[in-house]
């Protein structure tokens, strides 16, 4: 095209550009206006005292995705009005299509959060007897991560497959899928085994969210279960991260597998002269009005007699492991104080017996020569 032709066509191209910009801005503006109206009405409705959690959760999670999705959706409807040639129109159409898929996937991911809020409204993890809730939340967390991964994967696949070059590459890859699957299988063996272990843990549930475990000598609660690892919150605020395979292949202690109730053990070592019945009555008096005792078990037994001391074991029960620990500490402190106050002579002691020295013997000589 010569410079004279370009000069003659300049007003025409400028008119096409302005018309296209008007269509694009009109579509985006229409979508923003629609978003503002919908979520404005939703905010007004949520100000009511009896507003349901569903509308509050929708306003919380879907506000930002809608601010992108609705304008792009409106633009996709108005796009055929753009006065463009075939090639520029195809570029603009594919760009809008990719944005539409991306924002729609974002909205679907946030919709999963809305569903999670609705489930959490009906089931409280902080309740005392929360075994069913922890089962449900463990499965819900795993399913949520799986659904989000599938949404992202499908969105990326749809965007890439909209390009002819990527489709050709995908067809070529399918022809060598057998060899590729073997190579990927060997390379990702650990990851695949962890993924399968995640499915097994989610549905057979040897562990659940908020379970109390003793693993590698550490006491803690299950804080998070991902596709590949488990995060254990240790009692001193540390985090122990373990692969999922660990809980399939190695033994560990689960203190809340079927119930949160637990027995607490207190060992007391005292002299043989300690009156056992007095200590047993004191233990019953301590736990009788204790807020942490669940009134199931209160037992004091002599479990061993060592060379210098008696071993007394007190068993007390509580509704949860944390309450059992606090109850044990309190019972131990009060029993030791009781013995110190009433039977201090019965504290562990070491007896030593010293024989009297033998009388000196004198040898009477025959006298001086």
C-alpha positions in Angstrom: 0.0 0.0 0.0 1.4 3.3 -1.0 1.6 6.3 1.2 -1.1 8.1 -0.8 -3.4 5.1 -0.3 -2.6 5.1 3.4 -3.4 8.7 3.7 -6.7 8.3 1.9 -7.7 5.3 4.1 -6.5 6.9 7.4 -10.0 8.3 8.3 -11.5 5.0 7.5 -9.1 3.0 9.7 -9.5 5.6 12.5 -13.2 5.2 12.3 -12.9 1.4 12.6 -10.6 1.8 15.6 -13.0 4.2 17.3 -16.0 1.9 16.6 -14.1 -1.1 17.9 -13.0 0.8 21.0 -16.6 1.9 21.6 -17.8 -1.7 21.4 -15.1 -2.9 23.8 -15.6 -0.1 26.3 -19.4 -0.4 26.0 -19.3 -4.1 26.7 -16.9 -3.7 29.7 -19.0 -0.8 31.1 -22.2 -2.8 30.7 -20.7 -5.7 32.6 -19.4 -3.4 35.4 -22.8 -1.8 35.7 -24.5 -5.2 36.0 -22.0 -6.2 38.6 -22.5 -3.0 40.6 -26.3 -3.5 40.5 -26.3 -7.1 41.5 -23.8 -6.9 44.4 -25.2 -3.5 45.5 -28.6 -5.2 46.0 -26.8 -8.1 47.7 -25.0 -5.7 50.1 -28.3 -4.0 51.0 -30.0 -7.4 51.6 -27.1 -8.6 53.8 -27.6 -5.7 56.1 -30.7 -7.4 57.5 -30.2 -9.2 60.8 -31.7 -12.4 59.4 -29.7 -12.4 56.2 -28.7 -16.1 55.3 -25.1 -17.2 55.2 -25.5 -18.0 51.5 -25.9 -14.4 50.4 -23.1 -13.3 52.8 -20.7 -15.9 51.5 -21.6 -15.1 47.8 -20.9 -11.4 48.5 -17.6 -12.3 50.2 -16.1 -14.8 47.8 -17.7 -13.9 44.4 -17.4 -10.1 44.4 -13.9 -9.8 42.9 -14.3 -12.6 40.3 -17.6 -11.1 39.1 -16.0 -7.7 38.6 -13.9 -9.4 35.9 -16.2 -12.1 34.6 -19.4 -10.0 34.0 -17.6 -7.3 31.9 -15.8 -9.9 29.8 -19.1 -11.8 29.4 -20.9 -8.7 28.2 -18.0 -7.9 25.8 -18.3 -11.4 24.3 -22.0 -10.8 23.5 -21.2 -7.4 21.9 -18.1 -8.5 20.1 -19.8 -9.4 16.8 -20.7 -5.6 16.5 -17.0 -4.7 16.2 -16.2 -3.6 12.6 -13.0 -5.5 12.2 -11.4 -7.6 9.4 -11.3 -11.4 9.8 -7.7 -11.6 11.2 -8.0 -8.7 13.8 -11.4 -10.0 14.8 -10.1 -13.5 15.3 -7.3 -12.2 17.5 -9.7 -10.1 19.6 -12.2 -13.0 19.8 -9.6 -15.5 21.1 -8.3 -13.0 23.7 -11.8 -12.4 25.0 -12.4 -16.2 25.0 -9.3 -16.8 27.0 -10.3 -14.1 29.5 -13.8 -15.5 29.7 -12.5 -19.0 30.5 -10.0 -17.7 33.1 -12.5 -15.5 35.0 -15.2 -18.2 34.9 -12.7 -20.7 36.4 -11.8 -18.1 39.1 -15.5 -17.8 39.9 -15.9 -21.6 40.1 -12.9 -21.9 42.5 -14.5 -19.2 44.7 -17.9 -21.1 44.5 -16.1 -24.0 46.2 -15.4 -21.7 49.1 -19.1 -20.7 49.2 -20.0 -24.4 49.5 -17.4 -24.9 52.2 -18.9 -22.0 54.2 -22.3 -23.6 54.0 -21.0 -27.0 55.3 -19.1 -25.3 58.1 -22.2 -23.5 59.2 -24.0 -26.8 59.9 -21.0 -28.6 61.4 -18.8 -27.1 64.1 -15.2 -28.4 64.5 -14.8 -26.8 67.9 -17.5 -28.9 69.6 -16.5 -31.4 72.2 -17.7 -34.6 70.5 -16.7 -33.7 67.0 -15.8 -37.1 65.5 -18.3 -37.0 62.7 -17.4 -33.4 61.9 -13.7 -34.2 61.7 -14.5 -37.1 59.3 -16.5 -34.8 57.1 -14.0 -32.0 57.2 -11.1 -34.3 56.3 -13.0 -35.6 53.2 -14.2 -32.0 52.4 -10.6 -30.6 52.4 -9.3 -33.3 50.1 -12.2 -33.1 47.7 -11.9 -29.3 47.7 -8.3 -29.4 46.7 -9.1 -32.0 44.1 -11.9 -30.0 42.6 -9.9 -26.8 42.5 -7.0 -28.6 40.8 -9.4 -30.0 38.2 -10.9 -26.6 37.5 -7.5 -25.0 37.0 -6.3 -27.9 34.8 -9.4 -27.8 32.6 -9.3 -24.0 32.3 -5.6 -24.1 31.2 -6.4 -27.0 28.8 -9.3 -25.2 27.2 -7.3 -22.0 26.7 -4.4 -23.8 25.1 -6.6 -26.0 22.9 -8.2 -23.0 21.4 -5.0 -22.4 19.5 -4.5 -24.6 16.4 -0.7 -24.9 17.0 -1.3 -26.4 20.5 -3.9 -28.8 19.1 -1.4 -30.1 16.6 1.2 -30.5 19.3 -1.4 -32.3 21.5 -2.2 -34.7 18.6 1.5 -35.5 18.2 1.9 -36.1 21.9 -1.0 -38.6 21.9 0.8 -40.8 19.3 3.7 -41.2 21.8 1.6 -41.4 24.9 2.6 -45.0 25.6 6.3 -44.2 25.9 5.6 -40.9 27.7 3.3 -42.5 30.3 6.1 -45.1 31.2 8.7 -42.3 31.6 6.3 -40.1 33.6 5.3 -43.1 35.7 8.8 -43.8 36.8 9.6 -40.1 37.3 6.5 -39.4 39.3 6.3 -42.7 41.2 6.6 -41.0 44.6 4.1 -38.3 43.8 1.6 -40.8 42.4 1.9 -43.0 45.5 1.4 -39.9 47.7 -1.7 -39.0 45.7 -3.1 -42.6 46.1 -2.2 -42.4 49.8 -4.2 -39.2 50.0 -7.3 -40.9 48.6 -6.9 -43.7 51.1 -6.5 -41.4 54.0 -9.4 -39.2 52.9 -11.9 -42.1 52.8 -10.5 -44.8 55.2 -9.4 -42.1 57.6 -6.6 -43.4 59.8 -6.2 -39.7 60.6 -8.5 -36.8 60.4 -8.3 -33.0 60.8 -7.8 -32.1 64.5 -6.9 -35.6 65.4 -4.4 -35.9 68.3 -1.4 -37.9 67.2 1.9 -39.0 68.7 4.4 -39.2 65.8 8.2 -39.5 66.0 7.9 -38.9 69.8 6.0 -35.6 69.3 2.4 -34.9 70.5 0.3 -32.7 68.3 -2.9 -32.1 66.3 -3.5 -32.6 62.6 -3.6 -29.1 61.2 -3.7 -29.7 57.4 -3.9 -32.6 55.0 -2.7 -31.9 51.4 -2.2 -34.0 48.3 1.3 -34.9 49.4 1.9 -34.2 53.1 0.3 -33.8 56.5 1.1 -30.8 58.8 1.1 -31.7 62.5 0.8 -28.7 65.0 3.0 -29.6 67.9 2.0 -28.5 71.4 4.8 -25.9 71.6 3.6 -24.3 68.3 6.1 -26.0 66.1 5.0 -27.7 62.8 5.9 -31.3 61.9 5.5 -32.0 58.2 5.3 -35.7 57.2 4.6 -37.3 53.8 1.2 -39.0 53.4 3.0 -42.4 52.9 4.2 -42.2 56.4 0.7 -42.8 57.8 0.2 -45.8 55.5 3.6 -47.5 56.0 4.6 -46.7 59.6 2.9 -47.0 63.1 1.8 -44.0 65.0 -0.5 -43.2 67.9 -4.0 -41.7 67.3 -5.6 -40.6 70.5 -8.9 -39.6 68.9 -9.4 -42.4 66.4 -12.9 -43.4 67.7 -13.4 -41.0 70.6 -11.8 -38.1 72.2 -12.1 -39.6 75.7 -8.8 -40.5 77.3 -7.3 -41.9 80.6 -4.7 -39.9 82.3 -1.9 -41.6 84.3 -0.2 -40.2 87.4 2.7 -42.0 89.0 3.7 -41.4 92.6 6.7 -42.9 94.3 6.7 -43.1 98.1 8.1 -45.0 101.1 6.7 -48.4 102.1 5.2 -46.8 105.3 2.7 -44.6 103.3 -1.0 -45.4 104.1 -2.4 -46.2 100.7 -6.1 -45.8 101.7 -5.5 -42.3 102.8 -4.0 -41.4 99.5 -6.8 -43.2 97.6 -9.4 -41.2 99.5 -7.6 -37.9 98.8 -7.5 -38.8 95.1 -11.3 -39.3 95.1 -11.8 -36.0 97.0 -9.6 -34.1 94.4 -11.4 -35.3 91.3 -15.0 -35.4 92.8 -15.5 -31.6 92.2 -12.9 -31.1 89.5 -14.2 -29.5 86.3 -12.0 -31.6 84.0 -13.0 -35.0 85.3 -15.7 -36.7 83.3 -16.7 -39.0 86.2 -15.8 -42.3 84.4 -12.6 -43.5 86.0 -10.8 -42.7 89.3 -8.5 -45.5 90.5 -5.4 -45.7 92.7 -3.3 -48.9 92.6 0.1 -50.0 93.8 1.6 -51.1 90.5 5.1 -51.9 91.6 7.3 -52.4 94.7 10.9 -51.3 94.0 13.9 -51.7 96.2 13.4 -48.5 98.1 9.9 -47.2 97.1 6.4 -48.1 96.2 5.0 -47.1 92.8 1.5 -45.8 93.0 -0.5 -45.3 89.8 -3.6 -43.0 89.7 -5.9 -43.3 86.7 -8.3 -40.4 86.0 -10.5 -39.9 82.9 -11.3 -36.8 80.9 -13.3 -35.8 77.8 -10.3 -35.0 75.6 -6.5 -35.4 75.5 -5.8 -31.7 76.4 -8.1 -31.9 79.4 -6.6 -35.2 80.5 -3.1 -33.6 80.4 -4.2 -30.7 82.6 -6.1 -33.0 84.9 -3.0 -35.2 85.3 -0.8 -32.3 86.2 -3.3 -31.0 88.8 -3.8 -34.4 90.4 0.0 -35.0 90.6 0.6 -31.6 92.2 -2.2 -32.1 94.8 -1.2 -35.6 95.7 2.4 -34.6 96.2 1.3 -31.7 98.3 -1.0 -34.0 100.4 1.9 -36.4 101.1 4.3 -33.5 102.0 1.8 -32.0 104.4 0.3 -35.1 106.1 3.0 -37.8 105.7 6.3 -36.1 105.1 8.1 -39.1 106.7 6.7 -41.3 103.9 8.5 -39.5 101.1 11.1 -41.6 99.3 14.1 -42.2 101.6 17.3 -44.2 101.7 17.9 -46.2 104.8 21.5 -46.9 106.0 22.4 -49.3 108.7 25.8 -48.7 110.4 27.2 -51.5 112.7 28.9 -50.5 116.0 32.7 -50.8 115.9 34.2 -53.8 117.6 36.0 -53.3 121.0 39.8 -53.0 120.7 41.7 -56.0 122.0 44.9 -55.5 124.1 47.8 -58.0 124.3 49.4 -58.2 127.7 53.1 -58.6 127.4 55.4 -60.4 129.8 57.0 -57.2 131.0 60.4 -55.6 130.4 63.4 -57.6 130.3 
